[in-house]
Structure formats: C-alpha cells, structure tokens
C-alpha cells in the first residue's frame, strides 16, 4: 500500500496500539479525511516549530514584563502584595477567554494567542521573582549597603544571584504551562502549532490527535527537565550544602534514639 493513502500503521508499531498510530502519523504522510496529505516528518516539523516559536515569543514577552517588576518590587519591598495579588487573580482567568476578548482588538492570528499566553505566564514569574528577592538574607543586604554598594549593584551582585533559583522555578512553571496551553492557538486562527491536529481531528483523524498530543507532552517534559537543570546549575553551592544538611539533620532527628535498659 502506498503510505500516502493512509490507513494502517507499520507492523513494527502495531503492538503499541493507539500510541503506535500516533507515532506513525508523525513520521508517515497519509491522505487526510478532508482531502490532501497530512502527517509525516515535514508537516510534523513545521507544526512543532510553530508551537515552539509561539511559546518562546510568549515567554519572552512575559519575562520582559514580570522580571523587572518583580525585581524592583522585591528590592524595595513596596507594592508587592498588590502586584502579586493582581497576578494571582490574572492566573484564574482562562486563556481561551482572553483569546476571544483580544480578538475584538487584535483579530485572529499569532499576536492574539501570544499575548494571551504571555498573560498566563506572568503570574508565576512575577510571584517567584518577588518572593525570591524578599527571601534573601537581610543581613547580606545590609552588609552590602554598609560596603557602599549602590542599589543597582546590590541587586546585581547580592540579591539577584541568590534569588535566581526561585526565579527560574517560576519561569519553569510558566514555560511548561505555555507549551501545554499553546495547543488552543487554532481556535484563534493560528493553526501552525501542534494544537491543529488535536483540535481538528475531523481532518487529521484520531491518530493525528494522539500523535500531536504525545509530541506536546514530550516538549513539555523536555522543557521541565531543561529548566530544572538550569535551576540547579545557578543554585549556589552553599545553598545546596545548606539544603542537604537540613535534610540530613531532619533525617537523623526523626530517628528514634535507642535507650539502654
């Protein structure tokens, strides 16, 4: 059978059932239900790149807003409660609702979805940046001021390096959320993402929906692992040792001490 005619998966993937159908869709082109060819490495690559490009744009926009605001509020300690509260309220607004609201101003397409995803990404980044800056040991901050450091140098050399692991934790949460939520992009007229086969199963078939969902999950897991590695890499060795020591002390504290009769 010509692989373009669709139907049936390769024998080597048959034991995987529906997941085998999904993998076969990603690597082998076939005729779609609405006519025309769908699936295959070329289309999968184009949809994957569109998905990643949209996610990166949304994250850059979110970081450009949330990081400076979080750093300034965390450094000064003023207005943090209001900003974090507003950010948390914004987290409760569904992204799909934002897309349809923005549709009235920006119409359909890339910018509409990117803006909605950026607003979804801002709250964890802003909250973690603010909390990370405020949790820096005040004695270190006072020591820096006593050495004559300017406010900018104090942020750059003392506060931000110590807050960076928590900041990256917020970026990691946002990045995974954005990658997963970018699948709704076709609802706003931007079909160049992995959400197109998931939403338009009438064109791509169930195997297209499963294959795209598997690939989105893989991208999300990869994003999680990359940011987790980056977070660990920027964590100062002293903090790692302190955490390890705390866990060890907790472990020994919970052990029962034998008593002599």
N, C-alpha and C positions, 0 to 999 in steps of 0.2 A: 504493500500500500504506500502511496505517496504520502510522506509525512505532512504535506501541506493540506491534505484532505481532512485532517483531524480525526478524532475518534480513536480510542485505544491508546494505551501507553506502551512504552517499551517493556519487553519481557523482564528486563533486569530490575525494573522498579515496581513490578506487579505486586510484590509481597508487601509494599508499603501502603497499599490501598489508596485512599483518597489523597494521602500525602504524596504518594507516587505520581498521581495525576497532576498535582500541583507542581511538583518538580519538573515533570515532563512538559508542562505548559511553559515554564520559564526558559527551557532550553530548546524546545522544538516548536517551530512555527506550524500553525494549522489554520484551517478555514473557520472564521468566526460564524456565530449563529446569524448575524445580520449581514453576512457577505463580507468579503475581504479577508485578508490574513491577519491573524492575531497571534500573540505569543512569540516565542523564540528569543534568542540571546540579544538580537538587535533592539527589539522593542522593549525587552526587559531592562536593558542597559539605559535606554532613553528615559523610561519611566523612573528608574532608580536614580538617575542623575537629576531629573526634575524634582524628585522628592527630596534629595539631599540639598539641592540648591535652594529650594524653598525653606527648608529647615534652617540652613546656615544663615540665610538672609533674616529670618525671624529672630534667631538667636543674637545676631549682631545688633539688630535694632533694639532688642530687649536689654542687652548688656550696655549699649550706649546710653540708655536712659537709667537703668536700675543701679549700675555700679557707681557712677559719680554721685547720685543722690544718696545711696546707702553709705558711701564713704564719708561724705560731708556730714550727714546726719549722725553717723556713728562717732565721728571725731568730735563734733560739737555737743552731742547729746541733747540736741534741741529738736523738737518736732518729730521725733522718731515714732512716738506712739500713734500719732495721726497718720503718718505716712504708711506705717506697717498695717494699721487697721484698714486704711483705704485699699492697700494692696491685697489684703486678705478678702475684703469684700469683692474686689475685682476677680479673685480666683473663683468665686461662686457663680459668676456669670458664664453660661455655656458658650463655647467658641462658636458653635453654629448660630447662636442668636446674634453674636457680634457680626458675623459674616453678613447676615441678612440686614442688619442695621447699617453697616458700612456700604452695602450695595446701593443704598439711596444716594450716597455721596460719591463713591468711587467707581460704582459699576462692578461688573464681573471681571475676574482675572487675577493675576498674580498679586498685585498690590493689596487688594482686598483681603485675601487669605493671609498674606504675610503680616499685615497689621493685626489681624485677629489673633494669630499665633504669637506674635510679639507680646500682645497684652496678656496672653495666657502665661507667657514665660517670665514676665516681670516680677510677680509677687514672690516666688521662692528666691530669686536672685536678690531682690531688694531686702527681704526679711533677713536672709542669711548674712548679707553684707553688713547690715546694721548691727545685728546681734554679734557677729564676729568682731567688729570694731569695738563694740562696747565691752566684750568679754576679755579684751587684752588687759593684762595686769596693770592696774593704775599706778603701781609703784614704778614700773618700767616707763610709763608715760611721764610721770613726774620727774624721774631721773633724766629723761631726755630733755625736758624743759629746763631742768637745772643745769644741763650742759650747754644751754643756749641754742638749742635746735629751734628752727622756725617751724611754723605749723605744717608747711608742706613737707619739710624734711622729716618731721616727726611721723607724719602719715606714711611717707615713702620708706623710711628706714626702720621704724619700730612697729607701728600699728598694723599696716597692711601686710607685711610678711607674716606676722603671727595670726592674722585673721584669714589669710589666703586659703588654708584648708577648708574652713567653713564656707567661705565664699564659693569655692569650687564645688562644694557639696550642693549649694543652691543652683549653680549653673548645671550641674549634672542632672538634678531632678527636672529642671526646666527643659533641658535638651531631650531627655527621654520622653517627656510629655509632648513636646513639639513634634518629634519624629512620629509618635503614635497618632497624634491628632491631625497631622498633615494629610491623612487619608480622606478627610472631608473636603479637600480642595475642589474636586469635581462638582460639588454642589454649588460652588461659586463661579463656575465656568472656567476653572483652570484644571484641565484634565491631564496635564503632563506629570502626574505623580502615580505612585503605586495604589492610590485610592481609586483610580479609574476602574481597574478590573474588579475591585472589591464592591464598588457601588453599582457598576454596570454589568452585573452578571448575565443579563439578557444578551449582551454582545460577546462577552469573554467566556461565558459558561462557568459552571461551578468550579472546574479545575483552575480557571483564571483567578477566581476569588480566593481559593485556597492557596495557590502559588504566591499571589501578591501578599496575602496575609502572613504567610511564612517568611517572606522576604522582609516585610516591615518588622516582624518580630526579631529577625536576625540583625537588622540595622539598629533596632532599639537596644538589644543586648550588647552589641558591639560598642555603641555609644556609652552605655553604662560602664562597661569594662575599661574603656579608654579614659573616661573622666575619673573613674575610681583609681586607676594607675597614676593619673596626673595629680590627683588629690594626695595620694600617698607620697608622691615624689616631692611635693612642695611642703609637706609637713616637716618642720624642724626636727632634727634627731633628738633634741632634748624633750620635745613634746612626746615623741614616740616612746622614749625611755620612761617618761613620767607615766604615760598611759599603761605601759607594760608593767611598771612597778605597782601601779594602783591595782591592776587586775591580779597580780601575784599576791599582793597583800590581802586583797579580798578573798582570794582562794584559800590562803592559809588561815584567815580569820574565821572562815566558815567551817574549818575542820575541827573536829572535837579533839580536845587535848586529853590524852589518856591520864588517868589518875592512878596513883599507887594505892593499893589496899591498905 
